[in-house]
Amino acid sequence: MIRRGTARRWQIAAGALTALALVTSACTGDDDGADDPTEADGGDDGDTAATGGDTATADTGGTADTGGDTGADTGDTGATDDTVDVTQGGSTLDAVMEAGEFRCGTRNELPGFAVVDSAGDHVGFDADFCRVVAAAVLGDANAVNFVDVETADRFTALQSGEIDALIRNTTWTATRDGVEGATFLHTTFFDGQGMMVASDSGFASVSDMDGVIVCVAQGTTTEGNAAAEAARLGLDWEVRAFESPDLIQEAFEAGQCDGWSSDVSQLTGLRSAYPGGADALTILPEVFSKEPLGPAVRDGDSQWAQAVEWAVLATIQAEEFGISSENVDDFLESEDDAIRRFLGQPFGEDQTVLDPGIGLPADFAYQVISQVGNYAEIFERHLTPLGLERGVNALWTDGGIQYVPPYR
C-alpha cells in the first residue's frame, strides 16, 4: 500500500506538471480531450478481438464473456476509484467496520453451499464462510447482509461496491483475476467439472456420450470446459447454455438434455434436491477440469484482502490444531505458544499478544471458531450430508492440499 500510495502521488504530481506544460504551450484542451474516447475505443476493440477468438462452440459463451467484459469495463472505472479511495485511507475494512455489517455476495439456490431455509436464513458452506468473515472482522457471525447475485452479475456487483466480497462458488481463473477487477483468495473448495445423466440413460462414462446434447449454465467456465472435453475425446456434443440451474433442470426433465455438466459439488447438491429423487440421476466418474472455488474481493485493497484471507485461513489452522467450536475455550489455557498466539492470548516469556498487522482483532480466530467452527465442522455440516468426501480438500497432514501459512 505504501508503494501504491507513493506511485499515486507521483502520478498526481506528473499530471499537474503535464497540465502546466499544456497551458504554457497553449495547446487546445478540446483536442486532448478528444483523445480519451479513442483510447477507450481501443480497449473495446481489444475485448472484441478476445470475443472473436472464441470457438464456434463457445459463441454463446463468447456472448456471456462479452457481457462480462462490458461489466469489467465498468468495473475498471470503479476499480480505479476504489484504488484511489484505498490509497487515501478508504479501505473496505474501514467501511465494513463503520457500517457494522459485512455485505456478502452469494446465492440462494445451491444445496450444500447456499440456500435459504424455511426461516429465511442463508445456510450452506459458502454462507458459513460469509459468517466467518463477519466473525473475524466484526466479532459477530450474524452481522452479515447476504446479497444474492446472479451468475452474470456477480463481478459487476463486486466492482461497483454493491458487495464487499464474493463468496459464491466462483472459479478462480487467470482471466477473472486480470479482467474482472477481482482478487481471489485462499481456495475454500477444490473442485472439478463433471457430468450428470439420467440413471437409465445407459451412459457409464463421458466417453460413451457421442452425438448428445449437454446442458450447462451460461456465463460460467463450464461452457468452454465442456466444448474442450468433447473435442479432446473426439465426440460430437451440442452444448446448450441456460441462464440458471432451474432452467437447466426444466430442460433436463423435458428430455432436452442428455447430460448436465457443472462442478461436481454443484451437481451433487442439485442431485440431492432433484424432484424425481437423487437415485434418478447419476454423476459419471470423470472429472475433466480444475475448479478452485473461493472468496474474491476488489482489486487494489490489500488490507481488506488480507483480512478476508486470514479469516478463512483460521478455519483450516484451527482444524490442524484440533480446535473446534466445542473445545476452543479449553485451548485458551493451552501451554503451546503457537496455539495461544493463534487464539490472541499472551504467549512467551514476555506474555505479548501478536499483532501481525492484518487489520483484524487479536482474538479474531477465537471469534471465528467459537461462533462458526473450524473447516471440518463447516464441511461436515453442509457437504458431508450430500455424500461429498474431503478428498483433496483434506488437510495436508491427511493427504489433501489444504495448507495454510504459519500464524506468527
PLY file of the C-alpha trace (Angstrom):
ply
format ascii 1.0
element vertex 408
property float x
property float y
property float z
element edge 407
property int vertex1
property int vertex2
end_header
0.00 0.00 0.00
2.85 2.41 0.71
4.31 1.73 -2.68
0.89 2.10 -4.29
0.27 5.38 -2.47
3.69 6.68 -3.46
3.04 5.78 -7.06
-0.28 7.54 -6.89
1.30 10.72 -5.55
3.87 10.66 -8.34
1.01 10.22 -10.82
-0.80 13.23 -9.40
2.37 15.30 -9.47
3.16 14.23 -13.00
-0.40 15.08 -14.05
-0.10 18.54 -12.57
3.21 19.21 -14.35
1.74 17.94 -17.62
-1.28 20.23 -17.25
1.02 23.19 -16.56
3.08 22.38 -19.62
-0.06 22.21 -21.77
-1.25 25.60 -20.56
2.17 27.11 -21.07
2.40 25.82 -24.62
-1.17 26.96 -25.35
-2.27 23.51 -26.52
-6.02 23.22 -27.07
-7.80 21.24 -24.32
-10.54 20.15 -26.74
-8.13 18.23 -28.94
-6.58 16.49 -25.96
-9.97 15.65 -24.57
-10.94 14.07 -27.86
-8.14 11.57 -27.47
-9.70 9.93 -24.41
-12.67 8.34 -26.20
-10.25 6.99 -28.80
-8.25 5.30 -26.07
-11.43 3.84 -24.61
-12.44 2.54 -28.02
-9.08 0.87 -28.27
-9.89 -1.03 -25.08
-13.23 -2.09 -26.54
-11.53 -3.31 -29.69
-9.34 -5.48 -27.52
-12.44 -7.02 -25.95
-13.96 -7.59 -29.35
-10.85 -9.35 -30.52
-10.91 -11.57 -27.47
-14.53 -12.47 -28.15
-13.79 -13.12 -31.77
-11.14 -15.60 -30.74
-13.71 -17.90 -29.15
-14.50 -21.16 -30.92
-17.79 -21.65 -32.66
-18.97 -23.94 -29.88
-18.36 -21.22 -27.34
-20.20 -18.48 -29.26
-22.84 -18.38 -26.55
-20.07 -18.30 -24.01
-18.48 -15.52 -26.06
-21.68 -13.54 -25.71
-21.60 -14.10 -21.97
-17.92 -13.18 -21.97
-18.72 -10.02 -23.84
-21.24 -9.21 -21.15
-18.60 -9.91 -18.57
-16.14 -7.70 -20.46
-18.67 -4.90 -20.51
-19.10 -5.29 -16.78
-15.35 -5.42 -16.43
-15.03 -2.16 -18.33
-17.46 -0.53 -15.94
-15.67 -2.23 -13.10
-12.33 -0.97 -14.37
-13.55 2.56 -13.82
-14.94 1.56 -10.42
-11.76 -0.31 -9.56
-9.74 2.80 -10.31
-11.95 4.82 -7.98
-11.64 2.12 -5.32
-7.87 2.13 -5.68
-7.75 5.88 -5.17
-10.04 5.60 -2.15
-7.88 2.87 -0.67
-4.75 4.91 -1.23
-6.36 7.80 0.61
-7.42 5.62 3.55
-10.84 4.37 2.37
-10.31 0.63 2.76
-13.30 -1.69 2.57
-12.23 -2.93 6.00
-12.84 0.55 7.43
-16.20 0.78 5.64
-17.35 -2.61 6.93
-16.36 -1.76 10.48
-18.11 1.60 10.28
-21.27 0.05 8.83
-21.26 -2.77 11.38
-22.17 -5.32 8.73
-20.47 -7.33 6.01
-22.21 -7.43 2.61
-21.52 -10.88 1.26
-22.30 -11.65 -2.37
-23.78 -15.13 -2.52
-26.73 -17.08 -3.91
-29.87 -18.75 -2.63
-30.46 -21.93 -4.61
-27.44 -24.25 -4.42
-27.94 -27.05 -1.86
-24.93 -27.56 0.36
-23.38 -24.21 -0.49
-26.04 -21.52 -0.17
-29.80 -21.87 0.12
-32.47 -20.01 2.05
-34.18 -22.19 4.63
-37.77 -22.05 5.85
-36.83 -19.42 8.43
-35.42 -17.16 5.72
-31.79 -17.73 6.70
-28.94 -18.46 4.30
-27.39 -21.82 5.11
-24.55 -23.72 3.47
-20.79 -23.97 3.07
-20.41 -20.60 1.33
-22.94 -18.96 3.66
-20.87 -20.08 6.64
-17.72 -18.57 5.15
-19.63 -15.29 4.90
-20.21 -15.67 8.64
-16.54 -16.49 9.15
-15.56 -13.09 7.72
-18.16 -11.26 9.81
-16.99 -13.02 12.98
-13.35 -12.18 12.28
-13.88 -8.54 11.34
-16.85 -7.54 13.50
-16.84 -10.15 16.24
-20.37 -11.18 15.23
-21.02 -14.02 12.81
-24.59 -12.78 12.34
-23.52 -9.32 11.15
-23.87 -10.40 7.52
-26.04 -8.86 4.85
-26.43 -11.72 2.37
-26.75 -10.25 -1.12
-27.93 -12.78 -3.69
-26.30 -12.08 -7.05
-26.93 -13.77 -10.37
-24.07 -15.54 -12.14
-23.86 -12.91 -14.90
-23.91 -10.04 -12.41
-21.56 -11.25 -9.69
-18.40 -9.46 -10.82
-20.26 -6.27 -11.64
-21.69 -6.31 -8.12
-18.18 -6.71 -6.73
-16.65 -3.99 -8.90
-19.42 -1.48 -8.23
-19.18 -1.84 -4.46
-22.64 -3.36 -4.10
-20.98 -6.18 -2.17
-17.82 -6.26 -0.03
-16.74 -9.73 -1.12
-17.95 -12.50 -3.39
-18.31 -15.91 -1.73
-20.41 -17.77 -4.27
-18.84 -20.98 -5.66
-16.85 -18.94 -8.18
-13.89 -20.46 -10.03
-10.54 -18.68 -9.86
-9.12 -18.27 -13.37
-6.39 -16.07 -14.85
-8.88 -14.06 -16.90
-11.16 -13.40 -13.95
-8.13 -12.46 -11.89
-6.97 -10.00 -14.55
-10.01 -8.69 -16.41
-12.77 -8.70 -13.81
-11.01 -6.47 -11.28
-11.13 -9.26 -8.69
-8.51 -10.58 -6.30
-9.08 -14.24 -5.49
-8.10 -15.51 -2.07
-7.50 -18.91 -0.48
-9.47 -21.69 -2.17
-12.13 -22.99 0.20
-13.15 -25.89 -2.06
-11.02 -27.54 -4.73
-13.49 -28.81 -7.30
-13.64 -30.07 -10.86
-16.22 -30.30 -13.63
-18.17 -33.48 -14.17
-21.22 -34.85 -15.96
-24.61 -35.89 -14.62
-27.03 -38.08 -16.59
-30.28 -39.88 -16.04
-29.60 -43.17 -14.27
-31.45 -45.08 -17.01
-29.56 -43.32 -19.84
-27.16 -46.22 -20.43
-24.14 -43.92 -20.13
-21.45 -45.25 -17.79
-18.69 -42.88 -18.86
-18.30 -39.50 -20.51
-16.60 -41.25 -23.42
-19.91 -43.08 -24.13
-21.66 -39.81 -24.85
-21.44 -39.15 -28.58
-24.00 -37.17 -30.56
-25.60 -35.79 -27.41
-26.88 -32.50 -26.04
-25.02 -31.28 -22.96
-26.61 -28.51 -20.93
-24.59 -26.00 -18.89
-25.02 -22.70 -17.06
-24.48 -19.62 -19.20
-21.57 -17.33 -18.49
-19.58 -19.88 -16.49
-16.36 -21.79 -17.06
-18.43 -24.93 -17.74
-19.28 -23.85 -21.29
-15.72 -23.77 -22.55
-14.70 -26.81 -20.50
-17.48 -28.93 -21.99
-16.56 -27.91 -25.53
-12.89 -28.63 -24.86
-13.61 -32.06 -23.37
-15.77 -33.06 -26.34
-13.01 -32.01 -28.73
-10.38 -33.87 -26.69
-12.40 -37.09 -26.79
-13.43 -36.66 -30.43
-17.12 -36.55 -29.50
-19.94 -34.61 -31.10
-21.66 -32.55 -28.40
-24.16 -29.77 -28.77
-23.53 -27.53 -25.76
-26.63 -25.60 -24.75
-26.33 -22.79 -22.21
-29.10 -21.71 -19.86
-29.31 -18.69 -17.59
-29.89 -20.63 -14.37
-29.80 -24.16 -12.91
-33.60 -24.06 -12.63
-33.91 -23.66 -16.40
-31.40 -26.48 -16.96
-33.44 -28.72 -14.69
-36.63 -27.91 -16.58
-34.92 -28.75 -19.88
-33.41 -31.91 -18.40
-36.79 -33.11 -17.12
-38.31 -32.35 -20.53
-35.73 -34.60 -22.22
-33.95 -31.73 -23.94
-30.58 -32.55 -22.32
-28.70 -35.85 -22.41
-26.14 -34.60 -19.93
-25.89 -31.88 -17.33
-22.35 -30.60 -16.82
-21.13 -28.44 -13.97
-18.79 -28.55 -10.98
-19.11 -31.92 -9.25
-20.00 -30.23 -5.97
-22.82 -28.32 -7.66
-24.10 -31.41 -9.42
-24.07 -33.26 -6.10
-26.09 -30.54 -4.42
-28.60 -30.29 -7.27
-28.94 -34.08 -7.42
-29.82 -34.16 -3.71
-32.82 -31.89 -4.34
-33.94 -33.35 -7.68
-37.76 -33.69 -7.82
-37.51 -37.27 -9.09
-35.18 -38.23 -6.26
-31.39 -38.43 -6.17
-31.39 -42.02 -7.43
-32.89 -40.87 -10.73
-29.58 -39.19 -11.58
-26.02 -40.48 -11.81
-22.82 -38.42 -11.72
-20.29 -40.06 -14.03
-16.83 -40.78 -12.58
-14.72 -38.50 -14.79
-13.58 -35.05 -13.63
-12.25 -33.03 -16.56
-11.25 -29.61 -15.24
-9.80 -27.77 -12.26
-12.28 -25.52 -10.48
-10.77 -23.83 -7.39
-13.65 -22.11 -5.59
-13.13 -19.39 -3.04
-13.71 -15.78 -1.99
-12.89 -12.81 -4.19
-12.55 -9.13 -3.30
-11.99 -6.00 -5.38
-8.52 -5.34 -6.74
-6.48 -2.60 -5.12
-7.39 -3.10 -1.46
-4.71 -5.29 0.08
-5.76 -4.56 3.66
-9.26 -5.92 3.08
-7.89 -8.86 1.09
-5.60 -9.77 4.00
-8.44 -9.58 6.50
-10.72 -11.87 4.48
-7.83 -14.22 3.67
-6.79 -14.76 7.27
-10.38 -15.17 8.41
-10.69 -18.11 6.01
-7.26 -19.49 6.88
-8.16 -19.51 10.57
-10.76 -22.25 9.99
-8.14 -24.53 8.43
-5.45 -23.82 11.01
-7.93 -24.50 13.79
-8.68 -27.93 12.35
-4.97 -28.66 12.16
-4.58 -27.68 15.83
-7.58 -29.81 16.77
-9.53 -26.74 17.88
-13.28 -26.78 17.31
-16.28 -24.75 18.40
-16.84 -27.28 21.17
-13.39 -27.12 22.76
-11.99 -23.71 21.80
-12.46 -22.32 25.33
-10.32 -25.14 26.74
-7.49 -24.17 24.40
-7.36 -20.65 25.80
-5.31 -22.07 28.64
-3.02 -24.12 26.37
0.68 -24.15 27.16
1.50 -24.31 23.45
2.68 -20.83 22.40
1.62 -21.42 18.80
-1.95 -22.10 19.89
-2.01 -19.20 22.35
-0.66 -16.86 19.66
-3.32 -18.11 17.20
-6.16 -17.50 19.66
-4.97 -14.00 20.56
-3.70 -14.92 24.02
-0.48 -13.69 25.68
2.43 -16.01 24.97
6.15 -16.40 25.56
8.26 -15.13 28.42
7.14 -11.53 27.97
3.46 -12.52 27.56
2.93 -10.44 24.43
-0.12 -10.63 22.18
0.69 -10.95 18.49
-0.38 -8.15 16.17
0.70 -9.21 12.65
-0.77 -6.05 11.11
-3.52 -7.74 9.08
-6.24 -5.39 10.32
-8.06 -7.93 12.48
-8.59 -8.02 16.27
-6.12 -10.17 18.19
-8.86 -12.68 19.04
-10.31 -12.94 15.52
-9.55 -16.67 15.24
-11.27 -17.33 18.56
-14.36 -15.47 17.35
-14.41 -17.43 14.08
-14.04 -20.84 15.70
-16.36 -20.23 18.66
-19.16 -18.80 16.50
-18.87 -20.73 13.22
-16.41 -23.61 13.68
-13.31 -24.96 12.01
-13.07 -26.07 8.38
-14.01 -29.69 9.15
-17.10 -28.59 11.07
-18.26 -26.38 8.20
-17.62 -29.12 5.64
-19.30 -31.85 7.66
-22.27 -29.62 8.47
-23.14 -28.90 4.85
-21.27 -31.08 2.34
-20.85 -34.46 4.01
-24.65 -35.00 4.12
-24.67 -34.68 0.32
-22.14 -37.50 0.01
-19.16 -35.29 -0.79
-15.89 -36.54 0.66
-12.98 -34.39 1.75
-10.64 -35.78 -0.93
-8.15 -33.09 -1.94
-9.89 -30.74 0.46
-8.47 -32.67 3.39
-5.64 -31.17 5.41
-2.14 -31.61 4.03
-1.43 -33.80 7.04
-4.25 -36.13 5.91
-3.25 -36.41 2.26
-5.12 -33.35 1.00
-3.92 -29.96 -0.20
-5.47 -27.65 2.39
-2.38 -25.97 3.76
-2.03 -22.54 5.34
0.90 -20.23 6.15
2.06 -20.13 9.79
0.43 -17.54 12.04
3.41 -15.85 13.61
0 1
1 2
2 3
3 4
4 5
5 6
6 7
7 8
8 9
9 10
10 11
11 12
12 13
13 14
14 15
15 16
16 17
17 18
18 19
19 20
20 21
21 22
22 23
23 24
24 25
25 26
26 27
27 28
28 29
29 30
30 31
31 32
32 33
33 34
34 35
35 36
36 37
37 38
38 39
39 40
40 41
41 42
42 43
43 44
44 45
45 46
46 47
47 48
48 49
49 50
50 51
51 52
52 53
53 54
54 55
55 56
56 57
57 58
58 59
59 60
60 61
61 62
62 63
63 64
64 65
65 66
66 67
67 68
68 69
69 70
70 71
71 72
72 73
73 74
74 75
75 76
76 77
77 78
78 79
79 80
80 81
81 82
82 83
83 84
84 85
85 86
86 87
87 88
88 89
89 90
90 91
91 92
92 93
93 94
94 95
95 96
96 97
97 98
98 99
99 100
100 101
101 102
102 103
103 104
104 105
105 106
106 107
107 108
108 109
109 110
110 111
111 112
112 113
113 114
114 115
115 116
116 117
117 118
118 119
119 120
120 121
121 122
122 123
123 124
124 125
125 126
126 127
127 128
128 129
129 130
130 131
131 132
132 133
133 134
134 135
135 136
136 137
137 138
138 139
139 140
140 141
141 142
142 143
143 144
144 145
145 146
146 147
147 148
148 149
149 150
150 151
151 152
152 153
153 154
154 155
155 156
156 157
157 158
158 159
159 160
160 161
161 162
162 163
163 164
164 165
165 166
166 167
167 168
168 169
169 170
170 171
171 172
172 173
173 174
174 175
175 176
176 177
177 178
178 179
179 180
180 181
181 182
182 183
183 184
184 185
185 186
186 187
187 188
188 189
189 190
190 191
191 192
192 193
193 194
194 195
195 196
196 197
197 198
198 199
199 200
200 201
201 202
202 203
203 204
204 205
205 206
206 207
207 208
208 209
209 210
210 211
211 212
212 213
213 214
214 215
215 216
216 217
217 218
218 219
219 220
220 221
221 222
222 223
223 224
224 225
225 226
226 227
227 228
228 229
229 230
230 231
231 232
232 233
233 234
234 235
235 236
236 237
237 238
238 239
239 240
240 241
241 242
242 243
243 244
244 245
245 246
246 247
247 248
248 249
249 250
250 251
251 252
252 253
253 254
254 255
255 256
256 257
257 258
258 259
259 260
260 261
261 262
262 263
263 264
264 265
265 266
266 267
267 268
268 269
269 270
270 271
271 272
272 273
273 274
274 275
275 276
276 277
277 278
278 279
279 280
280 281
281 282
282 283
283 284
284 285
285 286
286 287
287 288
288 289
289 290
290 291
291 292
292 293
293 294
294 295
295 296
296 297
297 298
298 299
299 300
300 301
301 302
302 303
303 304
304 305
305 306
306 307
307 308
308 309
309 310
310 311
311 312
312 313
313 314
314 315
315 316
316 317
317 318
318 319
319 320
320 321
321 322
322 323
323 324
324 325
325 326
326 327
327 328
328 329
329 330
330 331
331 332
332 333
333 334
334 335
335 336
336 337
337 338
338 339
339 340
340 341
341 342
342 343
343 344
344 345
345 346
346 347
347 348
348 349
349 350
350 351
351 352
352 353
353 354
354 355
355 356
356 357
357 358
358 359
359 360
360 361
361 362
362 363
363 364
364 365
365 366
366 367
367 368
368 369
369 370
370 371
371 372
372 373
373 374
374 375
375 376
376 377
377 378
378 379
379 380
380 381
381 382
382 383
383 384
384 385
385 386
386 387
387 388
388 389
389 390
390 391
391 392
392 393
393 394
394 395
395 396
396 397
397 398
398 399
399 400
400 401
401 402
402 403
403 404
404 405
405 406
406 407
